[in-house]
Amino acid sequence: MNPFTQFKKTRIVVRLIFGVVSLAVGATAFSQRSLAPRHLPQPASQMQYRVVDLGGPNGTANVITDSGRIVGSIAFPGGNRDAAFWPNPQNPAIDLGTLPGFAGSRGLGINSRGQMVGAALPFPQFSEAQPAFWASSQSAPVELSVVPSGFFGFASGINTEGQIAGTIYSADTLSAVVWPDSNAAPIYLTQLGNNFPSGSAFSVNAAGNIFGDGYDANFIESHALFWASSTSAPVALASPGGDFIYTDVGGLSSSFLTADGLNNAGEMVGFAWKADFSETRAVFWAGSSSPAVILSTSDEFPNGTAESLSENGQIVGAAFDADFFDAHAYLWPDSNSPGIDLNTLIPSDSGWELLDAHSVNNRGEITGEGLLNGSGHAYVLIPVRGPLSPRREPAL
C-alpha cells in the first residue's frame, strides 16, 4: 500500500490530527513543492482570469461571498498563522486573531453578513482545536459551545441566518453538529445508522439544509450526507456506481476541514472513491434523491474532487495525477461541461501554479491556494472577457 492510499484509508485521522497539524504549521504536500510553474497552452475562446495574490507564505483562501469578502488563513508577520479576512480582493488581509491561550486560528466559513467561523488551535496539542466565531472582522473571536466538556471541534460553514455547521470530536468519536447561532448549544445531527456512527457537517444553506458525511466504525466506508434540517434524518447521496462506491465531501489539500459544497438550490458537489481507494472522481448531485454525475478532468489529472458550486452552477475543486502527488485547480462551467485546468486560463508567465480552488461566487470569482514562484500563497481569480495581457497582480 502506497503512503497516499494509507492516507486515504485513515482520512478521519488525517482530519483530526494531520489535517489540523498541517494547517497549524502551514504545510501541505503540495505547498512544500518548489516546482517551476508549467507553461500550459491558452484556450483562445474561453474565459480568462486575472490572478490577484492575496499573500503568503502558507496562505489559503477558503470562501468568497458574492460581495467579494474572503475568509481563509495566512502566516502573518511574527510567525503566527491565523484566520484571515479580506474585505475584497484589493485589500490586504486582516488578522482575525485567536482565542486566549491558543497559538493560531483558521477561517473556514463566512456568510453574506460578514460573520465568520473556523477553529482556534492550541500549542502544542494542535489536534485539540476549538470552534470559533467572529461577528465581524473587528470582533474578537468567541468560542462556540462544545458539549460534552473536554471534547474538541471546528466550525466549517455559516448561513445568512447565523446557523453554523461543524464537527465535535474526541480521541475516538466524531459527530456532525449544528449550532443554531453563536450563543447556542450544539445540536447533534442524526447519523446514518448503527453501522455509520461518525460524521461531520460542512455546509448549511439559507434553507437550513446541511451537507456533510458519515463514516463506518473503522473510518473506511464513507458516504456524503444531506440533512433537510437539524432535526431530520440524513439521506445518503447516491454513488456514481461501478467501482466508485464511496462518496465524500471536501478536498484532499490543506482545506479538508471546510467544504462550500451546498448551494441554496440544494445542489451539492463532492467526490467518490474507488473501492480500493486508488482513484477518485469529482461528482455533482442535483438534489438529495438525484444520481451522482461524474465531473470529467483530464488524462494527466484523472482524480478529481469538487469543493464548491455557485447558484449559477459553476463548480470548482482540484484534480490530481495518478499518484496523487501533483494537483491543479479545476473549473467545471456546469455539471455537463468538461473540466478545465484553471492554469490554462491565466497568463502563462504569471509565476503561478494554481493547486486547488476552494470556492466560487455568483460573479464567477474563484478563491484557493497555489504556488507563486514556489511559495504557498492564497489567490483570487477575477473573470476577464477577451484577451488578457501577461501580467501578475502585486502581492498585498
N, C-alpha and C positions, 0 to 999 in steps of 0.2 A: 504494500500500500504506500503510495507516494505521500509526502507531507501534506499536500493540499487536500488529498482525499481524506486524510485523518482530520484535517482542519474542518472539513465539511461535516464529517460524521460526528464531530463533537462541537457543533455550532453553538449549542447552548453555553458551553464553557467559554467559547470564543466571545459570546455576547456578554457574559457576566464577568469574565476575568480578562482575557486577552483583549477583547473589544474595548473595555473601559481603560485598561492599562495603555493600549496603543494610542487611544485618544489622549490619555494623560501625558504621555511623553512625546506626543506629536509624531508618531512613526507609523507608517503602513508599509506593507511590502512594496507598494507602488511608489510612494513618495520618496523612498530611500534610494531609488534607482537614479543614476546620473546618465541616462541615455540622451543622445543628441536628438532633437526634435526631428520627426520624419517630414520629408517634403513630399506631400501627397498631391495627386492631381486634383485640380479645382473643377468641380462640376459647373459648367458655364450657365446653365439655365436655372439653377436652384437658388434659394435664398442664401445670402451670405450673412456673416455675423462680424461685428466689431467686438474684440475682446477687451474687457476692462479688467485690469489687475486690481483685485481687492486686497492684496497684500499677502505676505508671508513673513517668516517661514511657518510651515505647518498650518497653513490656512485652509479652511473649507467653508463653503457657503451652502447651507443645508436647505433653506426655504426662502423663496421670494414671493411677496404678495403682489397683487395687481397694481398697487401704487408704487412698487419698486423697493419696498422695505425688505431688508435681508437679515437673516439671523444665521449664525454659524459659530466658528471659533478661530482663534489665531493666537500665535505666540506674541504677546505684547512686549515692549521694552521692559527689561527687568527679569525676563525669563519665564514668567507665568503664562500658561496657555489658558485663556479664559473665553467664556461666551462672548461673542462679538455681535454688535448691531451696526448695520449700515443704513442710514436714513434713505439713501438712494445710491445708485452706482457711482455717483460723482463725489460722494463724501467719504472721508476716512472712517475706519472702524472705531466704534465706541466700546470701551471695555466695560462689560456689564458686571464685572466683579464676581465674587463667590460668597458663600455663607461663612460666617465667622468660624475660624478654626479649620477651614478647608483650604486645599492647596491650589485649586483651579476649578473651572466650570466649563460646560459645553452648552451652547444654544442649539436646540433641536427642533423647535417649532415656534411659529408666530401666526397671529391672526390679523384681520384687517384693521383692528383697533390698536395694533402695536403691542399687545400683550404677548409675552414670550415665555416659553418653558424649556426645561432642559435638566441638567444634573450638576450637582456640586461634587467635587472629588476630594477626598481627604488624602493626607500623606502620613505614612507610606502605604496604607491599605487602599489603593486606588479602586479596587473592586467593590468597596463599601460606599457606593455612591448614594446620594440623597436627592430626591426630586426637588426641583427648584422652579419658582415662578417669578417673573419680573412684570410688574404692572405697566412699566414703560422703560424707555432707555435711561430715564433719570431716576428710576426707583432702585432701591436696594433689593437684592433677591430675598424671597420668602420661601422657607422650607415647607413643602407640602406635607400633609399628614400621612404618616406611614403606620399602618396597623397590621399585625401586632408590633409592639415596641421591640426594637432590636433588629428589625428587618431593614432592607435597603430598597432603593428604587430609582427610576428615572422617568421623566415625563417627556413624551415624544411629540405630541400634537395638541393643538388647541383650536377650537372653533370660534365663531363670532360671538356666541353666547357665553364663552368662557369655560365651556366643558373641556376637560383635559383627559387625554388618553395616555396610558403609560403602563408601567410594569413594576410590581413589587416582588422582591426575591429574598431568599436566604441562601445558605450553603447548599440546600438540596431542594428548594422549591422555587417556582417561577409562576407568577399569576398575572393575568391581564386585568387591569383596573381602569376605572373612570372616576375622576374627581368632578362632581357637579359644578364646582367652582373652586377658586384657590383657597377658600376658607373651610371647605367641607372635607369630611372623612371620605376615604376612597370607597367605591362600590366595586366589590369583586365580581367580575363577569363570569357567567356560567361557562364552564369548559365543555369540550366536545363530548366527553363521556369518561367513564372509568378508565378506558384504555388511553386517554389523552389528558392526563392530569395537569399539564403545564401549558403556559401560553403567554403571549404578550399582546398588547394593544398599541398601535402606532398612529392611527389617524381617526379623527372624528369630524364629520362634516356638519353643515348647517342644520340638517335634519336630525342630528344626533345619532346617525348611523356610525358604526365603529368597524374598523378594519384591523385585523391582526393575524395571529397564527396560533396553532396548538401543536403540542409535541406529545409523543408517547413517553412512557416512563423511562426509556433508555435514551431519549432525546435523539432518536434516529429518524423515525417516521414523523413527518410534519405535514400540516395542511393549513392553507390560507383560510381564514375565518371571517365571516361577516355577521355582525350583531345589528339588528334593526334598531335596538336601543339598549340602554344599560341593564334593562330587566329582561331582555329577550334571550332565548336560547340561540347558540351560534349555528350558523349554516356553513358547512364545509364546502368551499368552492370546488368546482369540477377541475380535474386534472386534464391535460391535453390528450391523455391516452397513449397507447403504445408503451414504449419503455419509460416514459416520463410520468411517474405515478405519484410523486410527492410534490406538493406546492408550498411556497414560502413567500415571505414578504420582506422587503428591504433590499439591500445590496450586499456586496462582498468586500467593500473597501472600508475606509475608516468611519463611514457613517451608517453602519448597520444597526445603530440604536435608534434610527429615525427612518421614516418612510412616508412620503407625501403621496401615497398611492391610492387615495379615495377622493373622488370629486363630488360636487353637490348633486350630480345626476345619479349617483350610486354606481358609477363605473369604477373599476379597480384594475390595478396592474401589480404584477409581482413576477415570480419565476417558478419554474418547475425543475425538479431534479430527476435524473435517471435513477433507476432502482439501485444501480451500483455506485451512484454519486460521481460518475465520471464525466457527466455533461449537464449543463443547464440550458434552459430556453426561457427567454422573456415571454410573458403571457399577459393577455388582456381579457377581462371579464366585463361584458356589458351590464351585468347585474348579478345578483346573488344566485339566480337559477340559470344563468347563461353558461354555455360551453366555454372552455378556455380556448382562446385564439393564440397560436404561437406567433410571435413577432420575429420576423427574419432578421438576421445580421449579415455576416459575410463568411466566406471560406477561411479568411485569415483570422477572424474573431467569431468563432461559431457559438460560443457560450454566452448567452445574454441574461441580463437582469434588468427589469423595468422598475423604476422607482417612483415616478411621479407622472401625473397627467393633468392637463388643464381642462376647463369646461369646454374648450374648443376641440378637444380630442387629441391634441398633441401629447406625445409620450416621450419621456427621456429616461436614460439609465446608462448602462455600460455593457460592453461586450468584451470577452476575454478570449485569448488564444487557447489552443487545445490543452496547454499545460497550466492554464490559469496563472501564468507569470506576467504577461503583458495585458494591459487593458486600455481601451479607448472609450471616450464618452460617445453615446449614440442618441440619435433622434429618430423617432417614428412620426411622420406628419399626421398619421391617423392609424387606426388599428389594422387597416387593409394595405398600408403602404410598406414597401421595403425599408429596412433600417438604413440610416445614413450615418457614417462616421463623421462626427462634428469637426474633426480635424481637417476634413476636406472642405469645410465651409468657412474657414478663417484664412487669413493671409499665410502663404506657405513659409514666409521668412519671419513670422511673428515671434519666434523663440518659444512658443508654447507647444506642449503636448497635453491635450485635454484627456484626463484619465477617467473621469466619472462625471455624470450630470445628475444632480440630486433633485432639482425642482424646475418646473416651468410654469409661468403665469399666463394669464389670458391675453397678454400682449406679446407672447412668444419669447419673452426674456428667460434665459436659462442660467441657473447657477450650479456650481460644482467645484471640483478641485482638479488640479493638474500640475504639471511641471513647467516652470518658467525658467529657461536656461538651466534646467536640472534641479531647481529648488521648488519645494512644495508650496503652491500658492492657491488661494481662493480666486475664483473668477466669476464674472457675469458676462453673458453673451447678449448683445443688442442686435436685433434683426436690422439688416440694411438691404434695401432694394437696389438692384443693379450692381455694377462692378464696384469692388472695394479695393482701394489702393492699399498696398502692403505697408502697414504701419502698426505700431503697438501703442496702446494707451500707457502713459507713465504710471509707475507704481505709486499708490497713495501712501 
